Amino acid sequence: MNYPKNFETKIGFDRIRESVSEGCLSETARLLLNEEVYMTDYEMIREKLLRTNECMIMMGEEEFTIEPYPDVDQALLKLGVVGSYLVLDEVSALRKNLDAVRGILNFFKKAEHQEKFPNIFGMSREVKIYPFILERIDKVLSKNGKIKDNASRELAQIRADLAGKEKQVARRLQSILKSVQHEGTAESDVAVSIRNGRPVIPVQASRKRQLSGIIHDESASGKTVFIEPSEVVGINNEIRELEYAENREIIRILTKLTDDLKPYAEELRHLSGFLAGMDMIQAKAKYARGVNAVMPEVVEHPLVEWKMAIHPILLKTLQKEKRKVVPLDIRLDKKSRILVISGPNAGGKSVCLKTVGLLQYMVQCGFLVPMDPDSKVGVFNRIFIDIGDEQSIDNDLSTYSSHLLNMKYFTRNADAGTLLLIDEFGTGTEPVLGGAIAETILDRINKQLVWGVITTHYSNLKHFAAEADGIENGAMLFDTGKMQPLYKLEIGQPGSSFAFEIARNIGLPEDIIKGASDRVGEDHITFDKHLREIIRDKRYWEGKRDRIRISEKRLQETLGKYADELDQAEKTRKEILKKAREEADELLRQANRKIENTIREIREAQADKEKTRQAREKLIEFKEMEVKQAAAKKDPLDTKIEKIKSEEKKIREKRQRFGQMEPSRKAPEKPLDPSIRTGDYVVMKGQEISGEVLERKGNKVAVQFGYLTTRVSVDKLEKVAPEKYEASNETNHGTGDYADWDILRRKMQFRPEIDVRGQRAEEALRSVTALIDEAIMVQNRELRILHGKGDGVLRHLIREYLGSVDLVNSFGDEHVDLGGTGVTIVIIDV
């Protein structure tokens, strides 16, 4: 059982159900929709999702629709009541229902539809419409929903007599009307009217006694009265009696029809239920198409592995405002069952939480959800949520008390099949105490193997999540430059609340902000600052990594293209050379044959032997000269091959210039200095400040130097004795000599890139000067200055300054794919 009782309202599922119900054609389908409940049976969930998904495809690819139809549930109940009968409207509604069902069954008569949509076809396989039912209804009911004249002999005779009487009355009334108009008793523009079901003639009130008859009505002004002439009263009475007889005959016909349909009451109820079920599925499919929903992969065990997930209600709201929704990527698995999300206010934490709750609930109720189709959705036995304020005056319940009651229920009832969603965990009371209670509760539910998503601002919960197995930190990203949230979840690191930055941005007095900073303490400010810097640097390096990856891909494609051209050129060259040799050999053979023929002719002519010898020598010299000339000619393919090799060499030089060498097969990384383990004391080579090893993974270790924790390679460290570690710390903390510590801190915080776009020349030069000085201090060899292209003035001033610095070895443009002339790369001699 999900918690609390108003769960659907809390997560917004009631609004989803309401939106889907608007697509239902009947009230019966809406009632079925309200009966769609949370399921834990994997096969049932999958079957309902498949049916909705198939219907959505049917609507899109096959233009499948269900014709509008009325409800007949109440009418079908009459089939079980003795003495009751279906009225005309109910029979007509039943006929429309049967037409709608027949349309669905006709759709599945095609074998291709049966194979393509097997789950919905399975619903219709047992549905049958008995021909007798259709024939029986069509015998008495016309296409426009009226009783046919030939439904019985008696009815045909009554209607024939009725038509004759009505024509007789109409002719007589027209004659009387013309007469009274001629006499001036009635106005010339009036016509025969109907009052109380009787035909009457409008007559002026002042002359009403000039027309004998029955007065049935008068106008609002009293100037006109409506008189039924005495001459037609008798005929009208006969018409009224015929109408009574017609009605009695129709009731007899409908009663007989109802009696004939009663044996099929159960089949008709089954048809009605099938139609309402298809109507509900079509409404769900229609809503799914409106929010771009899909059927994700469903697994039997608990799992959240979603990509591009979107809150459907938020999507509809932002679409009206022509704004885009930032999709959510989130993963909960056995190693990281609980995600603790932190970040600034209005940064999207609560939306993230509600998105998880709503989409998970929708899937387990059989609704398609807006996310990437490759996403995986697990099955949870129950979902518990603590969202919003539940304070109650009636129950004397405060906000924090209501939260604690929820926590009490969670700790008692949550297990390994529970998905727990808690918003603003621990708030509502004194922060230190509330944080301690929240941390203890988090520890308890983690030991109970609960799955969950929790939002918080408390630092102790972030620390606990970083250390505890099964719990992962997550951050809602924030753009510190624009001072606005990005609404994007980043898993693997805690987020900052950016309280001071937001306060400063909205204009809170600086003295108040400074006073708050002094009160909260330097350690907390430093922690939050480092956290923001980590987030900023991670975003920077991720962006750079993506750019490098794109450049690498382009280079690989170019190299591959040149390699293919080179192979093709080599192959073509060999084919041409082979063909040329064959042609040359054939040419030589022809030349030899010609020479021999010439000699034979000379001999036969008994020519001079010396002349014959000279002629033969000339032919031989000619042959050798032709062969040499052919060999000396440069093959155009050789030129192309040389050009390709030259281009490939240039690309390799560029790759080497930017540290993007082709990947090579490397031997597996060998472990370095296995003696360094967790808990050892070490010092960085060339430094004096020692630290403690917190963790080792392969050849990387996490070392704590004072208040700073960093990850370094083992080969940069040396083990020291515990006595030296203690002495080093006492010396550094006692004497205040922080020189080495300051250099180390600067190295850790140094960024070899600066962006001076938009700055004035003097401001930009000051920034570049500070960067060069800091780089020399921390011995960083390569720098990157982003100044933009523009008219080139800023680039010229910066490079003019760089040329005046002795330690600057060289500078030049970045690669064209990475900024070109808009970026200057600086190499420093350090």
C-alpha atoms as one frame of an Amber mdcrd trajectory, in Angstrom:
protein
   0.000   0.000   0.000   1.361   3.385  -0.995   1.665   6.175   1.573   0.034
   8.612   2.342  -3.660   8.226   1.501  -3.628  11.299  -0.739  -0.630   9.913
  -2.627  -2.081  10.527  -6.111  -2.841  14.164  -5.299   0.640  14.672  -3.816
   2.462  13.541  -6.943  -0.088  14.947  -9.418  -1.428  11.643 -10.776  -5.009
  12.851 -10.239  -4.340  15.535 -12.860  -2.976  12.909 -15.254  -6.101  10.792
 -14.767  -8.291  13.856 -15.346  -6.467  14.734 -18.581  -6.788  11.162 -19.865
 -10.502  11.022 -18.978 -11.128  13.970 -21.303 -10.277  11.643 -24.188 -12.853
   9.009 -23.149 -16.008   8.832 -25.268 -18.299   7.435 -22.573 -18.887   7.618
 -18.855 -18.347   3.860 -18.596 -14.810   4.281 -19.976 -14.160   7.038 -17.418
 -15.274   4.727 -14.635 -12.892   2.049 -15.922 -10.094   4.619 -15.983 -10.746
   5.485 -12.336 -10.355   1.798 -11.533  -6.806   1.718 -12.956  -4.745   1.159
  -9.806  -1.114   0.654  -8.816   0.036  -2.859  -9.757   2.999  -4.917  -8.580
   2.499  -7.881 -10.909   5.138  -7.671 -13.644   3.079  -9.499 -16.298  -0.026
  -7.346 -15.722   2.008  -4.132 -15.906   3.674  -5.198 -19.115   0.405  -6.333
 -20.704  -1.331  -3.000 -20.040   1.658  -1.037 -21.303   1.823  -3.152 -24.472
  -1.882  -2.617 -25.178  -1.587   1.150 -24.808   1.592   1.199 -26.898  -0.041
  -0.856 -29.671  -3.092   1.408 -29.666  -0.852   4.468 -29.975   0.835   2.895
 -33.020  -2.570   1.955 -34.463  -3.743   5.556 -34.138  -0.591   6.910 -35.766
   0.228   4.429 -38.526  -3.189   2.907 -39.267  -5.363   5.958 -38.399  -7.443
   3.761 -36.080 -10.353   5.461 -34.301 -13.432   4.448 -32.328 -16.672   6.028
 -33.501 -18.502   8.051 -30.801 -21.072   5.968 -28.988 -23.577   6.467 -26.106
 -23.609   4.578 -22.794 -25.957   1.572 -22.674 -25.149   0.076 -19.256 -28.395
   1.316 -17.694 -30.401   0.141 -20.700 -28.867  -3.338 -20.532 -29.988  -3.643
 -16.908 -33.587  -3.643 -18.175 -32.933  -6.908 -19.979 -32.875  -8.597 -16.598
 -36.094  -7.027 -15.308 -39.392  -8.754 -16.039 -41.986  -6.526 -17.726 -39.524
  -3.766 -18.686 -38.660  -2.799 -22.226 -36.046  -0.721 -24.063 -37.314   2.653
 -25.222 -36.566   3.936 -28.705 -33.499   5.985 -27.688 -32.022   3.012 -25.835
 -32.457   0.716 -28.831 -30.819   3.346 -31.040 -27.906   3.680 -28.554 -27.471
  -0.093 -28.482 -27.297  -0.144 -32.284 -24.558   2.523 -32.274 -22.596   0.514
 -29.716 -22.789  -2.568 -31.911 -21.602  -0.517 -34.910 -18.576   0.727 -32.912
 -17.671  -2.824 -31.815 -18.085  -4.102 -35.373 -15.695  -1.392 -36.590 -13.023
  -2.606 -34.164 -13.550  -6.261 -35.119 -13.364  -5.393 -38.840  -9.996  -3.714
 -38.203  -8.618  -7.005 -36.880  -9.939  -9.092 -39.762  -6.671  -8.286 -41.565
  -3.965 -10.833 -40.740  -1.270  -8.140 -40.749  -3.109  -6.260 -37.980  -3.432
  -9.422 -35.918   0.326 -10.011 -36.140   1.315  -6.390 -35.593  -0.989  -5.754
 -32.604  -1.270  -9.145 -30.847  -2.176  -7.845 -27.377  -5.206  -5.814 -28.445
  -6.196  -8.513 -30.902  -6.181 -10.889 -27.939  -8.816  -8.697 -26.269 -11.096
  -8.927 -29.321 -10.573 -12.624 -30.022 -13.474 -13.757 -27.814 -15.796 -10.895
 -28.806 -18.685 -11.864 -31.106 -21.741 -10.057 -32.447 -24.602 -12.437 -33.091
 -26.232 -11.713 -36.472 -29.682 -12.258 -34.976 -29.249  -9.225 -32.710 -28.402
  -6.917 -35.610 -31.134  -8.349 -37.828 -33.732  -8.061 -35.089 -32.892  -4.425
 -34.331 -32.661  -3.475 -38.018 -36.085  -4.990 -38.624 -37.795  -2.358 -36.492
 -35.269   0.518 -36.448 -34.468   2.803 -39.387 -31.044   4.357 -40.070 -32.118
   7.654 -38.513 -33.160   5.915 -35.257 -36.934   5.829 -35.815 -39.376   2.906
 -35.777 -39.983   1.703 -39.333 -43.498   1.913 -40.783 -43.338  -1.782 -41.672
 -42.286  -2.873 -38.178 -45.809  -4.370 -37.978 -48.946  -4.433 -40.120 -50.908
  -2.576 -37.466 -48.337   0.225 -37.309 -48.291   0.554 -41.090 -52.110   0.877
 -41.182 -52.196   3.388 -38.313 -49.559   5.606 -39.927 -51.300   5.452 -43.293
 -54.601   6.570 -41.679 -52.775   9.218 -39.708 -51.126  10.641 -42.826 -54.471
  10.828 -44.617 -56.182  12.656 -41.744 -53.287  15.135 -41.430 -53.480  15.978
 -45.144 -57.254  16.472 -44.850 -56.815  18.852 -41.907 -54.035  20.765 -43.666
 -56.154  21.371 -46.784 -59.159  22.497 -44.744 -57.102  24.844 -42.555 -55.508
  26.509 -45.580 -58.962  27.117 -47.026 -60.268  28.648 -43.788 -57.112  30.796
 -43.405 -57.528  32.330 -46.850 -61.157  33.057 -46.086 -60.545  34.883 -42.791
 -57.635  36.797 -44.341 -59.952  37.920 -47.135 -62.546  39.038 -44.576 -59.874
  40.894 -42.545 -60.320  38.718 -39.473 -56.646  37.596 -39.700 -53.570  39.444
 -40.883 -52.396  38.737 -44.416 -48.959  37.493 -43.336 -50.001  34.932 -40.715
 -49.838  31.139 -41.154 -51.253  28.024 -39.526 -49.598  27.438 -36.154 -49.585
  24.741 -33.456 -50.759  25.267 -29.870 -51.044  22.461 -27.301 -50.482  19.956
 -30.094 -53.442  21.248 -32.123 -53.401  23.208 -35.422 -54.731  26.769 -34.982
 -55.221  30.023 -36.921 -53.966  33.387 -35.504 -56.945  35.823 -35.420 -57.236
  39.428 -34.250 -58.676  39.498 -30.724 -61.242  42.133 -31.679 -62.691  39.831
 -34.364 -62.364  36.445 -32.669 -66.111  35.874 -32.624 -66.181  35.966 -36.421
 -64.431  32.525 -36.475 -66.187  29.644 -34.745 -63.891  27.323 -32.868 -61.868
  26.614 -29.695 -59.426  29.208 -28.366 -56.182  27.475 -27.315 -53.891  30.454
 -26.626 -53.366  34.207 -27.020 -50.313  36.382 -27.634 -48.452  38.172 -24.847
 -49.977  41.502 -25.914 -53.482  40.029 -26.028 -54.059  41.358 -29.556 -53.978
  37.915 -31.167 -55.804  34.717 -30.237 -55.172  31.230 -31.631 -58.384  29.437
 -32.645 -58.892  25.836 -33.743 -61.795  26.052 -36.256 -64.841  23.950 -35.402
 -64.721  22.322 -38.833 -61.427  20.515 -38.032 -61.931  19.754 -34.340 -63.461
  16.356 -35.058 -60.721  15.422 -37.514 -58.036  16.554 -35.073 -59.609  14.382
 -32.382 -59.371  11.420 -34.713 -55.709  12.262 -35.357 -55.059  12.355 -31.630
 -56.650   8.928 -31.214 -54.492   7.545 -34.042 -51.365   8.960 -32.358 -52.331
   7.164 -29.141 -52.776   3.975 -31.106 -49.386   4.497 -32.814 -47.669   4.919
 -29.457 -49.325   1.767 -28.067 -48.203  -0.214 -31.105 -44.622   1.089 -30.818
 -44.510   0.033 -27.161 -45.766  -3.407 -28.159 -43.061  -3.657 -30.838 -40.293
  -2.533 -28.457 -41.514  -4.921 -25.764 -41.366  -7.799 -28.226 -37.870  -6.692
 -29.346 -36.685  -6.522 -25.719 -37.997 -10.011 -25.045 -36.111 -11.284 -28.075
 -32.848  -9.669 -26.850 -33.049 -10.873 -23.236 -31.367 -14.253 -23.944 -28.348
 -12.290 -25.220 -28.102  -9.954 -22.220 -24.772 -11.361 -21.003 -23.211 -11.167
 -24.490 -24.383  -7.569 -24.894 -22.874  -6.612 -21.516 -19.609  -8.243 -22.594
 -19.648  -6.240 -25.837 -20.302  -3.048 -23.894 -17.408  -3.787 -21.508 -15.063
  -4.533 -24.410 -15.998  -1.262 -26.112 -15.488   0.753 -22.906 -12.116  -0.958
 -22.360 -10.975  -0.082 -25.878 -12.244   3.458 -25.338 -10.145   3.779 -22.177
  -7.028   2.389 -23.908  -7.541   4.804 -26.799  -7.795   7.714 -24.331  -4.516
   6.637 -22.663  -2.839   6.320 -26.063  -4.150   9.732 -27.117  -2.663  11.330
 -23.986   0.608   9.463 -24.510   0.920  10.901 -28.009   0.323  14.387 -26.623
   3.284  14.152 -24.212   5.573  12.083 -26.506   5.342   9.119 -24.145   6.871
   5.720 -24.911   6.992   2.238 -23.448  10.318   1.780 -21.619  11.876  -1.567
 -20.839  10.224  -2.957 -17.699  12.186  -5.289 -15.394  10.819  -7.436 -12.581
  13.125  -6.161  -9.814  13.547  -2.645  -8.370  15.584  -0.408 -10.705  15.600
   3.184 -11.917  17.675   3.682 -15.055  16.051   6.573 -16.879  17.254   8.752
 -19.699  15.606  11.973 -20.884  12.691  11.595 -18.440  10.191  14.492 -18.421
   7.424  15.451 -15.995   4.289  15.371 -18.238   2.361  18.065 -16.333   5.374
  20.398 -16.406   5.765  19.663 -20.123   2.187  20.733 -20.868   2.552  23.880
 -18.748   5.818  25.002 -20.364   4.517  24.212 -23.856   1.817  26.837 -23.336
   4.556  29.315 -22.376   6.686  28.180 -25.358   9.478  27.049 -23.034  11.452
  23.817 -23.028  11.725  21.230 -20.257  15.174  20.079 -19.145  15.003  16.247
 -19.191  16.154  14.156 -16.246  18.787  11.409 -16.331  18.786   9.349 -13.148
  19.982   5.916 -12.051  19.311   3.890  -8.907  20.760   0.382  -8.707  21.853
  -2.109  -6.053  25.152  -0.286  -5.478  23.522   3.146  -5.225  19.954   2.616
  -4.025  19.471   6.057  -2.448  20.222   9.380  -4.139  20.691  12.467  -1.926
  20.131  15.565  -4.086  21.362  18.979  -2.971  21.591  22.342  -4.681  20.147
  25.873  -4.693  16.545  26.752  -3.933  14.284  26.759  -7.005  16.953  24.675
  -8.723  14.686  21.762  -9.595  15.214  19.372  -6.660  11.525  18.967  -5.863
  10.608  18.664  -9.548  13.191  15.904  -9.879  11.699  14.131  -6.862   8.116
  14.415  -8.131   9.155  13.308 -11.620  10.546  10.077 -10.190   7.409   9.451
  -8.112   4.905  10.324 -10.856   6.540   8.409 -13.710   7.146   5.319 -11.574
   3.504   5.368 -10.442   2.277   5.891 -14.028   4.215   2.889 -15.306   2.884
   0.618 -12.563  -0.657   1.835 -13.340  -0.195   0.905 -17.012   0.457   4.398
 -18.458   3.156   5.190 -21.016   5.698   7.773 -19.855   7.785  10.508 -21.573
  11.382   9.250 -21.491  13.955   7.616 -23.761  12.681   4.202 -24.958  16.000
   2.625 -23.920  15.282   3.498 -20.281  14.703   0.712 -17.768  11.913   0.882
 -15.176  11.780  -1.577 -12.298   8.829  -2.727 -10.195   8.462  -1.563  -6.577
   6.055  -3.078  -4.062   5.114   0.336  -2.688   6.029   4.022  -2.850   6.246
   6.233   0.245   6.480  10.023  -0.079   6.996  12.951   2.253   6.388  16.049
   0.149   4.936  19.387   1.199   3.505  20.735   4.440   1.077  18.505   6.370
   0.550  20.715   9.409  -2.969  20.567  10.883  -4.669  22.892  13.365  -7.395
  20.314  14.030  -4.878  17.652  15.036  -2.508  20.106  16.743   0.165  18.960
  14.296   3.108  21.185  13.346   5.077  20.935  10.098   8.004  19.171  11.731
   5.735  16.857  13.707   3.995  15.768  10.524   7.400  15.027   8.967   8.405
  12.969  12.004   5.167  10.969  11.845   5.973  10.171   8.227   9.519   9.143
   9.192   8.086   6.890  11.902   5.876   5.166   9.348   8.775   4.830   6.891
  11.184   3.239   9.353   8.536   0.743  10.451   7.145  -0.273   7.066   9.799
   0.363   4.399  11.781  -2.587   3.033  13.889  -3.628   0.049  10.881  -3.308
  -2.257  10.014   0.247  -1.210  10.742   3.447  -3.150  11.075   6.341  -0.701
  10.737  10.000  -1.781  11.522  12.684   0.830  11.606  16.407   0.045  13.698
  18.831   2.173  14.811  16.062   4.526  15.274  17.205   8.141  13.840  20.721
   7.815  11.286  22.294  10.136  13.329  22.434  13.330  16.708  23.563  14.718
  19.234  22.742  11.911  21.853  20.921  13.991  19.336  18.725  15.772  17.203
  18.238  12.685  20.271  17.310  10.669  21.354  14.766  13.290  17.922  13.120
  13.360  17.778  13.090   9.556  21.210  11.474   9.336  20.226   8.755  11.797
  16.987   8.047   9.915  18.914   7.918   6.647  21.290   5.399   8.191  18.345
   3.270   9.375  16.498   3.163   6.048  19.770   2.462   4.260  20.296  -0.597
   6.469  16.743  -1.665   5.578  17.897  -1.726   1.907  15.272   0.857   0.947
  15.440   2.606  -2.437  14.848   6.340  -2.589  15.430   9.916  -3.701  15.970
  12.545  -0.989  16.474  16.310  -1.306  18.286  18.353   1.341  20.425  21.396
   2.128  22.196  19.824   5.140  25.969  19.373   4.785  26.074  16.458   7.234
  23.766  14.459   4.970  26.033  15.202   2.000  29.051  13.942   3.977  27.154
  10.862   5.124  26.075  10.064   1.548  29.687  10.331   0.396  30.859   7.799
   2.974  27.982   5.292   3.272  27.618   2.306   0.963  24.406   2.255  -1.042
  23.971   6.054  -1.016  25.056   8.477  -3.726  25.236  12.268  -3.834  23.581
  14.274  -6.583  23.625  17.982  -7.441  21.284  20.309  -9.283  23.642  22.395
 -11.403  23.782  26.190 -11.185  25.257  28.717 -13.636  27.399  30.977 -11.448
  28.025  33.337 -14.353  24.370  34.045 -15.096  23.294  33.331 -11.498  20.491
  31.050 -12.567  19.729  27.324 -12.124  20.301  24.898 -15.006  17.693  22.358
 -13.767  20.094  19.536 -14.618  20.922  16.659 -12.277  24.558  15.625 -11.922
  25.029  12.336 -10.047  28.227  11.642  -8.134  28.835  14.916  -6.298  26.986
  17.073  -3.752  25.567  20.444  -4.703  25.996  23.893  -3.205  23.077  26.024
  -2.032  24.722  29.212  -3.405  23.022  31.108  -0.593  25.456  34.052  -0.476
  25.685  34.348  -4.260  21.908  34.411  -4.656  21.565  36.919  -1.816  24.175
  39.143  -3.422  22.533  38.824  -6.826  19.119  39.972  -5.568  20.717  43.026
  -3.917  20.948  42.144  -0.231  23.281  44.669   1.493  26.913  43.575   1.440
  27.406  44.210   5.155  24.651  41.701   5.929  26.245  39.113   3.652  29.652
  39.720   5.241  28.173  39.443   8.717  26.532  36.156   7.789  29.829  34.867
   6.376  31.622  35.713   9.628  28.954  34.004  11.691  28.871  30.774   9.712
  32.620  30.312   9.934  35.533  30.070   7.530  35.472  26.276   7.355  31.912
  26.185   6.072  32.545  28.970   3.565  35.715  27.254   2.338  33.937  23.928
   1.977  31.121  25.495  -0.016  33.608  27.426  -2.136  35.652  24.340  -2.928
  32.475  22.472  -3.737  31.464  25.128  -6.251  34.951  25.155  -7.751  34.849
  21.392  -8.159  31.507  21.640  -9.927  32.747  24.481 -12.137  35.999  22.712
 -13.015  34.212  19.473 -13.728  31.883  21.232 -16.138  34.872  22.928 -17.765
  36.839  19.710 -18.221  33.808  17.813 -19.400  33.260  20.463 -22.029  36.902
  20.342 -23.043  36.816  16.549 -23.126  33.808  16.681 -25.441  35.560  19.163
 -27.715  38.679  16.997 -27.809  36.539  13.951 -28.514  34.882  15.730 -31.440
  38.261  16.848 -32.789  39.645  13.343 -32.329  36.712  11.916 -34.242  37.233
  14.389 -37.077  40.939  13.584 -37.216  40.236   9.865 -37.223  37.760  10.321
 -40.061  40.252  12.416 -42.031  43.065   9.913 -41.453  40.774   7.072 -42.411
  39.794   8.896 -45.571  43.430   9.528 -46.510  44.382   5.944 -45.674  41.606
   4.637 -47.928  42.675   6.975 -50.721  46.311   5.890 -50.257  45.407   2.205
 -50.408  43.244   2.783 -53.467  45.967   4.817 -55.123  48.583   2.134 -54.442
  46.251  -0.513 -55.812  45.438   1.556 -58.900  49.146   2.317 -59.420  50.056
  -1.355 -59.350  47.282  -2.173 -61.807  48.394   0.621 -64.161  52.076  -0.429
 -63.936  51.151  -4.048 -64.592  49.075  -3.035 -67.569  51.847  -0.722 -68.798
  54.435  -3.538 -68.590  52.133  -5.851 -70.496  51.606  -3.190 -73.158  55.382
  -2.510 -73.293  56.167  -6.201 -73.667  53.617  -6.471 -76.457  55.122  -3.379
 -78.107  58.626  -4.885 -77.884  57.427  -8.159 -79.346  55.849  -6.295 -82.236
  59.037  -4.263 -82.692  61.157  -7.440 -82.709  58.896  -9.021 -85.269  59.189
  -5.914 -87.393  62.966  -5.933 -87.084  63.235  -9.586 -88.058  60.978  -8.989
 -91.020  63.152  -6.040 -92.077  66.359  -8.108 -91.853  64.777 -10.956 -93.754
  63.689  -8.599 -96.490  67.184  -7.067 -96.654  68.793 -10.479 -96.918  66.383
 -11.573 -99.556  67.257  -8.389-101.431  70.977  -9.279-101.022  71.721  -5.880
 -99.498  75.099  -4.805 -98.141  75.933  -6.535 -94.820  77.332  -3.357 -93.273
  74.165  -1.442 -93.968  72.147  -4.281 -92.571  74.155  -4.247 -89.348  73.796
  -0.472 -89.037  70.041  -0.663 -89.531  69.728  -3.305 -86.827  71.815  -1.250
 -84.373  69.617   1.783 -84.954  66.499  -0.253 -84.227  68.024  -1.563 -80.987
  69.039   1.961 -79.933  65.517   3.183 -80.692  63.971   0.403 -78.572  66.208
   1.129 -75.567  65.585   4.865 -75.808  61.772   4.370 -75.800  61.946   2.128
 -72.758  64.093   4.638 -70.842  61.777   7.509 -71.705  58.741   5.522 -70.548
  60.466   4.687 -67.287  61.539   8.304 -66.784  57.959   9.608 -67.061  56.503
  10.356 -63.600  53.282   8.521 -62.839  50.540  10.995 -61.779  49.520   8.482
 -59.128  52.924   8.913 -57.478  52.181  12.639 -57.160  48.808  11.930 -55.526
  50.343   9.398 -53.117  53.043  11.867 -52.108  50.366  14.537 -51.515  48.301
  12.195 -49.310  51.379  11.208 -47.314  52.241  14.894 -46.845  48.713  15.699
 -45.588  48.831  12.724 -43.237  52.166  13.931 -41.853  50.697  17.409 -41.206
  47.720  15.909 -39.340  50.003  13.786 -37.196  52.050  16.882 -36.334  48.866
  18.736 -35.313  47.729  15.803 -33.209  51.100  15.746 -31.489  50.920  19.526
 -31.019  47.663  19.225 -29.037  48.538  16.029 -27.229  46.072  13.992 -29.274
  48.279  11.163 -30.530  46.689   8.131 -32.082  45.687   5.524 -29.509  48.304
   2.804 -29.194  48.232  -0.539 -27.586  49.625  -0.199 -24.112  50.529  -2.907
 -21.708  48.322  -3.160 -18.628  49.186  -0.586 -15.994  51.716  -2.015 -13.545
  51.149  -1.303  -9.867  53.558   1.315  -8.485  55.002   1.102  -4.987  52.551
  -1.405  -3.440  53.868  -0.504   0.000  51.769   2.702   0.070  48.390   1.768
   1.542  45.371   3.348   3.205  46.371   4.895   6.535  50.045   5.457   5.611
  51.706   8.855   5.982  53.262  10.284   2.835  54.843  13.417   1.459  54.884
  14.708  -2.108  58.341  14.481  -3.650  60.112  17.812  -3.356  57.696  19.042
  -0.650  57.812  19.073   3.128  54.126  18.944   4.119  53.022  15.402   4.881
  49.549  13.926   4.676  47.531  10.804   5.364  46.416   8.301   2.675  42.598
   8.006   2.805  42.038   5.612  -0.098  43.923   3.853  -2.876  42.525   2.760
  -6.245  45.160   1.285  -8.563  47.996   3.790  -8.866  45.882   6.730  -7.642
  45.505   7.596  -3.971  43.414  10.132  -2.060  45.634  12.085   0.366  44.530
  14.600   2.989  46.928  17.530   3.445  45.519  19.523   6.310  42.006  20.641
   5.261  42.559  19.757   1.606  41.998  16.313   0.094  43.427  15.555  -3.348
  44.050  12.580  -5.631  47.616  12.040  -6.896  49.661   9.295  -8.533  51.647
   6.953  -6.270  54.927   7.725  -8.060  54.709  11.353  -6.819  54.656  10.283
  -3.166  57.112   9.016  -0.584  56.262   7.256   2.659  57.255   8.961   5.920
  57.272   7.813   9.504  54.367   8.765  11.769  56.774  10.818  13.907  57.781
  12.924  10.914  54.102  13.392   9.998  53.262  14.650  13.490  56.370  16.844
  13.610  55.549  18.282  10.190  52.024  19.138  11.212  53.121  20.647  14.535
  55.742  22.743  12.772  53.435  23.975  10.081  50.544  24.732  12.413  52.674
  26.086  15.192  55.101  28.372  13.379  52.739  29.580  10.671  55.187  28.667
   7.870  52.732  27.973   5.069  55.017  28.554   2.082  55.035  25.005   0.760
  51.424  24.572   1.681  50.533  27.744  -0.238  52.407  26.547  -3.351  50.622
  23.218  -3.183  47.246  24.885  -2.738  47.915  27.180  -5.686  48.847  24.245
  -7.876  45.643  22.482  -6.969  43.465  25.546  -7.665  45.317  26.905 -10.705
  43.404  27.047 -13.984  45.581  27.336 -17.126  42.881  29.122 -19.084  41.392
  32.614 -18.954  38.513  34.283 -20.785  38.987  38.058 -21.350  36.243  38.545
 -23.943  34.219  41.687 -23.263  36.926  43.248 -21.044  38.606  46.558 -21.773
  42.236  46.528 -22.886  43.670  47.601 -19.479  41.504  45.118 -17.589  42.370
  42.299 -19.998  46.125  42.980 -19.712  45.899  42.962 -15.911  44.122  39.579
 -16.049  46.731  38.153 -18.443  49.589  39.504 -16.298  48.111  37.863 -13.206
  47.727  34.580 -15.092  51.365  34.640 -16.295  52.641  35.412 -12.770  50.563
  32.618 -11.239  51.666  30.165 -13.944  55.327  30.942 -13.266  54.706  30.507
  -9.537  53.086  27.057  -9.920  55.421  26.079 -12.790  52.663  25.538 -15.362
  54.193  25.437 -18.854  51.197  25.911 -21.191  48.431  28.536 -20.995  45.314
  29.254 -23.035  43.981  32.825 -23.443  40.490  33.207 -24.913  40.170  36.761
 -26.308  37.852  36.289 -29.293  38.404  37.339 -32.902  36.629  40.674 -33.414
  38.819  43.284 -35.114  42.019  41.810 -33.612  42.938  44.795 -31.391  42.745
  42.858 -28.106  44.714  39.952 -29.581  47.420  42.341 -30.809  47.803  44.049
 -27.397  47.973  40.743 -25.525  50.579  39.303 -27.876  52.568  42.517 -27.757
  52.692  42.135 -23.979  53.603  38.422 -24.229  56.525  39.334 -26.471  57.920
  41.544 -23.703  57.927  38.782 -21.044  61.327  37.053 -20.833  59.997  33.693
 -19.621  57.472  33.394 -22.457  59.061  30.960 -24.898  56.454  31.188 -27.667
  52.823  31.953 -28.417  50.475  31.411 -31.354  46.974  30.601 -32.569  44.953
  27.653 -31.281  43.953  24.916 -33.717  41.178  26.075 -36.054  38.767  23.435
 -34.664  39.397  24.689 -31.104  39.116  28.442 -31.626  41.743  29.443 -34.202
  42.757  33.113 -34.037  40.277  33.718 -31.220  42.539  31.837 -28.781  46.268
  32.311 -28.023  48.376  29.367 -26.792  51.309  30.457 -24.608  54.392  28.305
 -23.816  56.430  29.387 -20.750  59.998  28.404 -19.811  59.658  27.131 -16.225
